[in-house]
Structures are given as C-alpha cells and as structure tokens.
Amino acid sequence: MVEGSMTQGAGQGPAVRTDTERDFRLPVAEPASHTALPGSAAIAAAGSAGLGADAPVYGEYPAYYDAGPAPVPAPVPLPVPAQHGYGHEAPYGAHGEPVGRPMGHVSEESDPEEYTPTQRDLPIIGRGALGGPGDTVQIQYVPQETPGEGPGPLYVVGDVHGYIDELVAELQFQGLIDADRNWSAGNARLWFLGDFTDRGPDGIGVIDLVMRLSAEAAAAGGYCKALMGNHELLLIGAKRFGDTPIVSGAGTATFQAAWLLNGGQRTDMDRLQDVHLQWMSRLDAAVLVEDHLLLHSDTTAYLDYGDSVEDVNDTIHELLNRNDADITWDLFRKFTKRFAFRDEETGPQAVRELIGTYGGSRVVHGHSPIPYLLGEVGTEDGDGAHGPEAVVGPHVYAEGLAIAMDGGVTMAGKLLVVQLPLND
C-alpha cells in the first residue's frame, strides 16, 4: 500500500506428529519462562541433526514445509484478480488460496520438498561465544537533516522480539521518544518491520508501547506504524488454534508447538488480550514509502498474494479474517521463508521482481539476522572470527537493492533503528 492510503487499528490413516527443530536456539542467558503447555512434547522430541554442507536453507520451520499450500476449506470466496501482471492467469484458486506463481518467477534458495522434518534451518549461535567485528559491507548510520517543511524524517526499526529495554534505548538515542517513553519526534515517521514478540522477555510490552506511540505520533503530526511479521502470525495462530492439528506433507503440526519451539513466552500469552490480537491481525504486510518497499521477510512469497501492495494487504487480511487454522498456517509458512536476495546471481533478480511489481527502488526488510546473511557467524562450537556483536548498522546487499534491518538482538547483536534514506 502506498503511504498515506493505509490505516491501522490501535495421507490417509491417523495423523503422525513429526519431530521438529527451531531455526534459532533460544539464548542460553534467557531461558524460557513458561511452563509446559499442551503440545510441548514436540519440543522434547526435537532432533539434533546438524546442517549439512549442501543442506537447503529455506525458512524457520523445516518440518512443516510441504509441496503445496495447506488444505483450504470453502468459505466465502475471495475476489479474484483477472490477471497476475505477468501475462498469466491470476494466482488464486476458487476460494482465494494461493496456487503458485507464473512462469519465470525467481524462487527461494531451495525447494520445500527437499526438507526433512528434523533438519536444522540455520546453525546455532550462543550469546557471547563468538569473535569481534569483521570486514563487512554494513552501513554505519549517519543522521540526516530534517527538512523544514513537509513530512518529517523517516525511520525504520528491525526485529524487536520482546527486547523492550533495547528498543527504548535506541528510540531515545534517535530522539523519537523522551525519558518517559513518550513520543517526542513531532512529525517524524516511524515504521516497525514486524516480529515484536517471542524469544525476548516482554513482547506484549513492546506491542503496548508501539500502540501507544501510534496514537501519540498521530496527535503530533507524525506517525508510528508497523508491518506484520511471521511471529505475529505465529502468535495469532497459537492463541486462536492452540493444539489444533494441521496436516501437511511433512506430518501433523500445531501452532502451539511451533510457538513454543521458536521462543514463545508464557508471560506474553498470559497477557495477550483481544485488543492485541485485533491490532496484529490488521497490520499490513507491505508498504511503499518514498521509493522504499518495506517488508518483513526477505522472500518473494508476497507475489503469491497480489500484483500491488494494496492487493497483497487486502488478500492477507481477508484470509486471516476467515479464522481458519490451515489458511493461517499457510500464511505463516510462506512468510518464514528467507534468503531470497542473498545469492549473488539470483538475489538481485529476486529483488527486481518485487520492486518491478510493487514499486520502489530498494527493498527494506527484517526477518533474517544480518550475521546469517553475511555467513560470518562461526560454528556451533563458537569458532569463527565474526559474530553478532560485529553488527553496527544495516546491511546493504543484492547489488545495493536490499537493506537488511535485523541486527540479531536475540543473539547479542544490535536492535537497529535507522533513518532512511541511508547515506551509502
């Protein structure tokens, strides 16, 4: 959606549950605070297979990827676009489910059919176990001058994951909030790229802060808005559907097990209210702001949902409103994909496909921590010259077409709040 037109609210036989593995191990220094919930047996059953040298890298939840979307029932049909914009038929079935992209689409780095249920998506990183900074292509943020008239400066925030103290410190450093955590930036514009909860200590506190700042910024002539991340979809699904079985080609999954496996905090679930669910479910998935296409995930899966930013957001909202576990799971599964822009040959082409469809000249995203994008996170034994603490700013890559904003706060990295455009 173009800035200014968007509004946001404050097999046969018995199913077999499969072993799964999380994509990032929870930080050792921050053990999960919850007690065992139904479905947590899936965690105890998780395997420990390592990531082979030629193993595909696809998304956060390899156990749940299958050859196609989850089964979709037949509720109220979606409006179906006449054309996809590539000269092929619209990518929606009779009931609005995504049914694939037209020919010539740039895929992710691997195919979901290659995954096995117990394969780890990404190597494990322990907090404080790795070395110092390395020679990277990260950008050291340099503040921009604020224009005297017109819209205020534009800021973006990477993945927060419940680290509210780090978020407050960065917002205060940028002059966006004051010592009392109130909006102090006048007509500035602030976009969060999603993933507010899980892994960190206070995800609901983060959501409450963002909701309050949204009202305060609007009253001051600016705005504070947010995009939907895959962890918003995960939390919505865990709350709405719990241990409801969801059958995929890899076995039976549940939102509750996936949420626990990937850092779900019991304190967040206990404090989660309807107002939080309503706010998350109304968040848009994409926005075009001043030639920047803002997304949460570094994936081309957005192309499955429409040929414009407005179509993508409308389609995702309609699918979520169906309150169907399988449909919500398929959305969640799609937006856990990652690394579509990382390959030196295919990455720039993938970015160009997105901006060619939705507009802009650069994609700005979160989701994949910069240390992983750089391939400089060392080994599981802590060896290696570079680590999350080497992150000092956003990572510009894919021939300068993509800006990564997840500094890896969950692994002793940096929570990034920067002003756009970058001085690079």
N, C-alpha and C positions, 0 to 999 in steps of 0.2 A: 504494500500500500504506500502511495506517495505521501510524504509528510504533509500534515495539515488536514488530510481527509480521514484520519484514523481516530477512533475513540476507544478508550479503555475503561473498564469498570474499576471503583476503589478496589486310517487304517482301521481296521476292524478289530474287534476284541477289546478287552479292557485297556484303558489309557495307562501308559507307563511313564512314570516320572523319571526324568533323566538327571544325572549329575551335572552341575554347572560350576563355572568359575567366574569370579568377578574380574573386571578389567583392571582396576587399580586396587591393590591391597590397602585396607584402612591403615592410617598411620599408627605405628606402634605406640606413640605417646598419647594417642587419643582413643582408647578402647571404647567400643560401643557401649552406650549407657542403658540400652534397653534390655529387658528380659526376653526369654524365648517366646516367640509368638507362633501361632499355627503356621505351618509351612516352613519353619526354620530347620526342619530336618533336612531340607535340601542343602542347607549350608554345611551341615556336618558331613553330608555325603559328597561334598565337592571334591573333585580330584585334584591332583597336584602335578599334572603333566606339564612339562616345560614347553616353551615356544620354540619349535624347530627353526632352523635357519631359513627354510623355504616355506614356513607356515604363512598362510594368508593373514593379513591384518584387515579387519572389516568393521568391527564395532564392539560395543561393550559386552554384549550378551551372546556369545557364540552358540550356546546351547539352544537358543531359541530361533536361530535363523533357519529358514526353510526355502524351498524352491519358489514359493509364491506367497501372496498375502494370506492372512488367516481367514478362515471361513467367515463369510459375511451373510447375515440373515437378510430378510427382505422387508425392511420398514419403509418409511416414506421415501420415494425416490429423490435423488439429487437432481437439480438442474444440470443437464449435460451439455458442455460446450460443443459447438458444431465442429470445430477444427482444433488441433493441438498447436498450430502455429508453425509446424514443420512440413505441412502439406500432407499429414497423415490423419487418421481418424483420432477422435478425442480419446484420451487415455482413461476413460471411466466406463465401468460396466453399467448394467441396467439399474443398479442400486447405488451407484456412486463410488464403488470400490475402485482403487487404482488397479489397472490391469497391465501396466508396463509402459515403456516409453517407445517413441517411434524409432525407426532405424537410424543409426548414426549417432545415437546418444553415447556420451562418454561415461563408462561405468566406474564403480569404485575400484580399489586396487585388487579386489578379489571377488569371487562369486560365493554367495552364501552356501551353495551346495557343497563347497569344499570344506566346510567347518565340521568338526566333531564336537560332541557335547561337552567334553572335558578339556578342550584346548584353551589355553590362556590367550587372551587377545593381545595384551601388552605385557612387557616384563615388569617385574615388581620393583618398586623403588621404596627404600626405607628412609625415613626422615633423618637428615644429618649424616648419612652414610657415604656421601659422595664428595668429589673434589671441588675445586674452585672454579672460577669463571674460565671460559674458553673463547676462542676466536669465532664469534658467531656474527650473523647478519641482523642482529636485533637493533632496534631503534631506541636510542636514548631520548626520552621525551623532552622537548623544548617548548615551554609555554608560548602560546600565540597571543597576539594583541587582540583585545576585544574591540570590535567596531563600535562607533558611537551611536549608530542608528541601525534599525532593522533587527533581525533576530539575534539573540545572544550567541555566545560561543557554544560549540557542540562538543559534548564529551561522551565517551563510551566506557562501560565497565565490563570486565571479563567475568568469568565464573566465580561466584562467591562461595557456594557450598557451605553455608552456615557460619562462615568466619566473620562474624559481625564486628569484632574489635578491629580486625584488619581493614574491613570496609570503611568503618567510621574514620579510622586514621587516614586513609587515602582520600576520602571525600573532604575531610578537613584540610589536608595538605593542599588540595586543589582549590580551596576556598568555596566549595559548594555547600558545606554546612558549617555551623558555628560550634562553639564549645558545648552547647546544649543540644546538639544534633538537630537543629532546625535549619531549614533552607536559608541560605544566605547569599545566593548567587543571582538574584534578580531574574533577568530574562534569559539566563543560560538554559541550554537544552541538554538533557541527560538521558542516555539510553543504556539500560541494562540488557546484556545479551543472553540472559537466562541462566538456569541452574542455580537457584537460590538455596536449596536445601541439600541434605544428605552429606555424610562424611564429617562435616563440621559440627560444632556444638550447638548452634542456635539458628536453624533455618527459619523457623517461624518468626523469630525476632528480626531477621533480615527482611522477610516479607512485610511485616508490620512497619518497619522503617521505610521501605520503598513506597508502600501505600500512603503513608502519612506525607512523605516528601512529594508525592504526586499532587496532593491537594495544596500543599504549601507553595510549590513551584508555580502551579497554575494561578494561584492568587497573586503571585509576584510578577506575573507576566512571562514566565518561562514554562518549562515542563520537565517532568520526570516520568519516563515511560519504560516499558520492559517488553522483551520478547519471550516467547515460550521456549524453554529448553527441554531436552529429553527427560531430565529429572523432574520437571513439573508434570509431564505426562506419567512418569513412574509413580509419583506421589498421588496424583489423582486416581490412577488405577488401583494402587494399594488401598486407598480409602474406600473407593466405590465397590471394588470387586474382591478384595482380600484373597482368599484361597480358592476362588472360582477357577476350575481347571480351564486352561486354554490349550487346545490341541494344535500342535504344529508338526512339521515334518520331522523334527528332532525329538519329539516326545511331548509330554504334558508339562506346561509351565504354569506359574501363577504370578500375579503381580506382587503378592506379599513376599514370596520367596526371593524374587528379583530385587525388591526394595531392600530387604534385609541384607542380601548378598552384596549390594552396592552402596552400603553406608547409611541405610535408613536408621534414623534415631527415634527411639521410643518417645522421648520427650517432645519431639516435633509432632508425632502422631497424636499424642495426648492433648496437645494444644491446638491442633488443626481444627478450624471451625468452618462452617458453611461459607462465611464471607471470604475466607482464604481460597476455598475451592472455586467459588464463583469468579474471583479475581484471576486465578490462574487459568481457568478454562476460557476466559475472554481475551487472554493475551494473544497478540498476533504472532505469526511465525516469521514474518519477514517485513522489512520496511526499506524504502528508498529515501535517503536523506542526503541532500547536497552531493549527489553523484557517488554516494557510498551505499552499497547494498548490504544492509545489516542482516545477519543470520545468526542462529545459534551454532548449527552444526556445519562442519566442513564436508558437506555431502551434496550430491546433485539430486537427492531424493525429492527436493522441493518441486522438481519438474514433473513429478507424478501427480501433482495436485492442482495444476493450472498454468495458464500461459501469461498471467500477470500477477503482480503482488496481491492485488485485490482478490483475484480468483483463488490463489493459494490460501489466503487467510479465511475467506468465506467457506471454502471447502473443508478446511480443518475444523473450523468452528461447528459446521453442520454435522460433521462426523462425530465430534465429541458430544454434541447435544443428543445424539442417539442413545447415549448411556449404555453402550454395548461393549462387553468385555473384549470380544475378539477384534472389533473395529478399533478400539482404543489401543489394544496390544499391537496391532499392525502399524498404527501411527508411531507408537513408542519404538517399535523395532526399526522402522525406517529412519528415525532421527537419532538412533545410536550409531549409525554408520559414520565413518570418519576417514580422513587422509585422502580424500578425492583430489586434493590440489597438491599433494606432496611430491609426486613423481615428477622428475624434471621434464619428461617428454609429454606425459598426458595431463599433468596438473594444470598448466596454463590453459590448455584446451577446455578442461572442465570448467574453469572459472569463466572463460569467454562464453561458454554455453549458457551459464547462469546470467551473466550481465547482458548477453545478447538477447535473452528472453525477458528479463525483468528490468533492465536499465542499469545505469551507473557505470563507473569506470573501474571500481575496486569492490571486492567483497571483504567485509569485516566480520570475523566470526570468533566464537569461543570454542568450547567443547573439547578440542584436542590440546592437551598441555604442550606448551612450546618445547620443553625438553624432549618430548617424544617426536615432535615434528623435526627437530634438529638431529635426532638419532644420537644424542650425546648424554644418555642417562646412565651409562655404565652397565654393569651386570648385576645380577641378583645378589652377588657376594659383596657388592659395594665397590668393586673395582671400576676404574674409569676416571678420566681426567675432568669430566664436566658433570654438573648436576643441576637440579632445580634452582639452587641458590645463585646460579650464574645468570638467571633471567633478570634483566634490568629494565626491560621495556617490551613493547610489541614486536612481533617477528614478521617481517615483510618477505614474501617469497612468491613463487609461481610467476617469475618474471615481473615482480612488482605489482601483480594484480590482486594479491591476497594479503590481508593483515590478520594475524592470529593474536588473540587477546587473552587466552587462558594461560596465565603465568605459572600455574601449578601451585596454587596456595595450599592445596591439600597435601602436598609433598614437600613442604618447606620452601616453596617458591614464593612468588610475589603476586599479590592481588593487584591487577592493573586497572587504573583509572586514567585515561589519557584524553587529550583534546585532539579533535580532527579539524582539518587535515594534518597529517604528520609532516614535519619538516625533514623529508628524506630525499 
